[in-house]
């Protein structure tokens, strides 16, 4: 039995949730789960349809992109995951999808504006969008640079990736993360729903107003503040 069985199973379960939640089509996405003590993460193999996956198919990779265990090639986005794990030690799982509405916002190079309380239950700001890559960077180590495209966007926009656990990559698609891969999947589902609501709101009323600060503060803090009272 593999000593990485725990993260292989967590990674497999997370990947299988993506089509169930309507977040991926065919092989358009991947999830990974990390074991910090072992210095490795499990990630979906590249190009394998979800219905053919098995926990043993998950590939174990270290933070320098070396395959530690597995018979298949890991996801083509593995280098992006590795950069984020290496740079942000609080991340326990990462999800990348091409979910329809979030990707539509990414393709227009726009952040998703905070318009309602559903958004404010999870974030106090717009869902950020990392700016497009230069041609020189695209021609280089593309997936590796995508990781830094995300990290640099957080630095430039002065955002905390422990509070804002999601981003759109311009002209590409969304990435989410969390303390666990389960939370990263949750964040992907939330992001897609918020993206859909924002799209519909902007379609119905192009000059729709941003949510006022009092409501943003109230809804975020009732779930995440020091005196949070949402849930049990």
C-alpha positions as CSV (number, residue, x, y, z in Angstrom):
1,X,0.0,0.0,0.0
2,X,1.3,3.5,-0.9
3,X,2.4,5.7,2.0
4,X,0.6,8.5,0.1
5,X,-2.8,6.7,0.1
6,X,-4.4,9.5,2.3
7,X,-3.6,12.3,-0.2
8,X,-4.3,10.2,-3.2
9,X,-7.8,9.4,-1.9
10,X,-8.4,13.1,-0.9
11,X,-7.2,14.2,-4.4
12,X,-9.4,11.6,-6.1
13,X,-12.5,12.5,-4.2
14,X,-11.9,16.2,-4.9
15,X,-11.5,15.6,-8.6
16,X,-14.6,13.5,-8.8
17,X,-16.6,16.3,-7.2
18,X,-15.7,18.7,-10.0
19,X,-18.0,17.2,-12.7
20,X,-20.6,16.4,-10.1
21,X,-20.8,20.1,-9.3
22,X,-20.9,21.1,-13.0
23,X,-17.4,22.8,-12.7
24,X,-15.7,20.8,-15.4
25,X,-16.4,19.3,-18.9
26,X,-14.5,16.3,-20.2
27,X,-11.0,16.8,-18.8
28,X,-11.1,20.6,-18.3
29,X,-9.7,20.9,-14.8
30,X,-7.7,19.4,-11.9
31,X,-7.5,19.3,-8.2
32,X,-4.5,18.5,-5.9
33,X,-3.9,17.8,-2.2
34,X,-0.7,18.4,-0.3
35,X,1.2,16.5,2.5
36,X,3.4,19.2,3.9
37,X,5.3,16.9,6.2
38,X,6.3,14.7,3.2
39,X,6.9,17.7,0.9
40,X,4.7,16.2,-1.9
41,X,1.2,16.7,-3.4
42,X,-1.2,14.4,-5.3
43,X,-2.6,15.6,-8.5
44,X,-4.9,14.3,-11.3
45,X,-3.1,12.6,-14.2
46,X,-3.1,14.6,-17.5
47,X,-6.0,14.2,-19.9
48,X,-7.7,11.2,-18.2
49,X,-11.5,11.4,-18.3
50,X,-13.0,11.6,-14.8
51,X,-15.1,8.5,-15.2
52,X,-11.9,6.5,-15.8
53,X,-10.1,7.8,-12.7
54,X,-9.1,5.7,-9.7
55,X,-7.3,6.8,-6.5
56,X,-4.2,4.9,-7.6
57,X,-4.1,7.0,-10.7
58,X,-3.3,10.1,-8.8
59,X,0.3,11.2,-9.3
60,X,2.6,12.2,-6.4
61,X,4.9,15.1,-7.2
62,X,7.3,17.1,-5.1
63,X,7.4,20.9,-5.0
64,X,10.1,20.9,-7.6
65,X,7.9,19.0,-10.1
66,X,9.6,15.7,-9.8
67,X,7.4,12.6,-10.0
68,X,7.7,10.7,-6.7
69,X,5.1,8.0,-7.4
70,X,2.8,7.3,-10.3
71,X,2.7,5.6,-13.7
72,X,1.1,8.5,-15.5
73,X,2.1,12.0,-16.4
74,X,0.7,14.5,-14.0
75,X,-1.7,17.3,-15.0
76,X,-0.2,19.9,-17.4
77,X,-1.0,22.5,-14.7
78,X,1.3,20.7,-12.1
79,X,3.9,23.4,-12.2
80,X,1.4,26.1,-11.4
81,X,0.2,24.1,-8.3
82,X,3.9,23.5,-7.3
83,X,4.6,27.2,-7.3
84,X,1.6,28.0,-5.2
85,X,2.4,25.2,-2.7
86,X,6.0,26.3,-2.5
87,X,5.2,30.0,-2.1
88,X,2.1,29.8,0.2
89,X,2.7,27.4,3.0
90,X,-0.9,27.8,4.3
91,X,-2.4,26.2,1.2
92,X,-3.6,22.6,1.6
93,X,-5.3,22.0,-1.7
94,X,-5.7,23.7,-5.1
95,X,-8.4,23.4,-7.8
96,X,-8.3,24.7,-11.3
97,X,-11.4,24.6,-13.5
98,X,-12.7,26.1,-16.7
99,X,-16.2,26.6,-15.2
100,X,-18.4,28.6,-17.6
101,X,-19.2,31.8,-15.9
102,X,-15.9,32.3,-14.0
103,X,-14.0,31.6,-17.2
104,X,-16.2,34.1,-19.1
105,X,-15.1,36.8,-16.7
106,X,-11.5,35.7,-17.0
107,X,-11.7,35.9,-20.8
108,X,-12.9,39.5,-20.6
109,X,-9.9,40.2,-18.2
110,X,-12.4,41.6,-15.6
111,X,-12.6,41.1,-11.9
112,X,-16.0,39.9,-10.6
113,X,-17.6,42.9,-8.9
114,X,-19.0,42.5,-5.4
115,X,-22.7,43.1,-6.0
116,X,-24.6,41.1,-3.4
117,X,-24.6,39.4,-0.1
118,X,-23.8,36.0,-1.5
119,X,-20.5,37.4,-2.6
120,X,-20.0,39.2,0.7
121,X,-20.5,36.0,2.7
122,X,-17.2,34.9,1.3
123,X,-15.2,38.0,0.3
124,X,-15.0,41.7,1.1
125,X,-13.7,42.6,-2.3
126,X,-14.1,41.8,-6.0
127,X,-12.8,38.4,-7.1
128,X,-9.5,39.5,-8.5
129,X,-8.3,38.9,-12.1
130,X,-4.6,38.5,-12.8
131,X,-3.5,40.6,-15.7
132,X,-2.5,39.0,-19.1
133,X,0.9,37.6,-19.6
134,X,3.4,39.2,-21.9
135,X,4.4,37.3,-25.1
136,X,7.9,36.7,-23.7
137,X,6.5,35.0,-20.5
138,X,4.1,32.9,-22.6
139,X,6.9,31.6,-24.7
140,X,8.9,30.6,-21.6
141,X,7.9,28.1,-18.8
142,X,4.2,28.9,-19.2
143,X,2.7,26.8,-16.4
144,X,5.4,27.8,-14.0
145,X,4.9,31.4,-14.8
146,X,1.2,31.1,-14.3
147,X,1.9,30.4,-10.7
148,X,3.8,33.7,-10.4
149,X,1.2,35.5,-12.4
150,X,-1.2,34.6,-9.6
151,X,1.3,35.4,-6.8
152,X,2.3,38.8,-8.4
153,X,-1.4,39.8,-8.8
154,X,-2.0,39.3,-5.1
155,X,1.1,41.4,-4.3
156,X,0.3,44.1,-6.8
157,X,-3.4,44.3,-5.6
158,X,-2.4,44.1,-1.9
159,X,-4.7,41.2,-1.3
160,X,-4.3,38.4,1.3
161,X,-4.4,35.0,-0.3
162,X,-5.5,33.5,3.1
163,X,-8.6,35.6,2.9
164,X,-9.2,35.7,-0.8
165,X,-8.8,32.1,-1.8
166,X,-9.6,32.5,-5.5
167,X,-8.5,34.3,-8.6
168,X,-9.2,34.5,-12.3
169,X,-6.3,34.3,-14.7
170,X,-6.9,36.7,-17.6
171,X,-7.8,34.9,-20.8
172,X,-7.5,31.6,-19.0
173,X,-9.7,30.4,-16.2
174,X,-10.1,30.3,-12.4
175,X,-7.9,28.9,-9.6
176,X,-9.0,28.4,-6.0
177,X,-7.3,27.0,-2.9
178,X,-7.9,26.5,0.8
179,X,-6.5,24.9,3.9
180,X,-7.7,21.6,2.5
181,X,-8.6,20.3,-1.0
182,X,-12.2,20.0,0.2
183,X,-12.2,23.8,0.9
184,X,-10.6,24.5,-2.5
185,X,-13.5,22.6,-4.2
186,X,-16.0,24.5,-2.1
187,X,-14.4,27.8,-3.2
188,X,-14.5,26.7,-6.8
189,X,-18.3,26.1,-6.5
190,X,-18.8,29.4,-4.7
191,X,-16.8,31.3,-7.3
192,X,-18.8,29.8,-10.2
193,X,-22.1,30.7,-8.5
194,X,-20.9,34.3,-7.7
195,X,-19.6,34.7,-11.3
196,X,-23.0,33.6,-12.7
197,X,-25.0,35.9,-10.4
198,X,-22.7,38.8,-11.3
199,X,-23.1,38.1,-15.0
200,X,-26.9,38.0,-14.8
201,X,-27.0,41.1,-12.6
202,X,-24.8,43.1,-15.1
203,X,-26.9,41.8,-18.0
204,X,-30.1,42.8,-16.4
205,X,-28.7,46.2,-15.3
206,X,-25.4,47.2,-16.8
207,X,-25.0,50.1,-14.4
208,X,-25.8,47.9,-11.3
209,X,-24.4,49.4,-8.1
210,X,-21.7,47.7,-6.0
211,X,-22.9,46.4,-2.7
212,X,-22.5,49.1,0.0
213,X,-19.8,48.7,2.6
214,X,-22.2,48.3,5.5
215,X,-23.7,45.2,4.0
216,X,-20.3,43.8,2.9
217,X,-19.0,44.2,6.5
218,X,-22.1,42.7,8.0
219,X,-22.3,39.6,5.9
220,X,-18.6,38.8,5.9
221,X,-18.2,39.3,9.7
222,X,-21.3,37.4,10.7
223,X,-19.6,34.3,9.1
224,X,-15.9,35.1,9.6
225,X,-15.5,37.9,12.2
226,X,-14.5,37.6,15.8
227,X,-18.2,37.6,16.9
228,X,-19.4,35.4,14.0
229,X,-22.9,33.9,14.7
230,X,-23.6,32.1,11.4
231,X,-24.0,28.3,11.7
232,X,-23.7,25.9,14.6
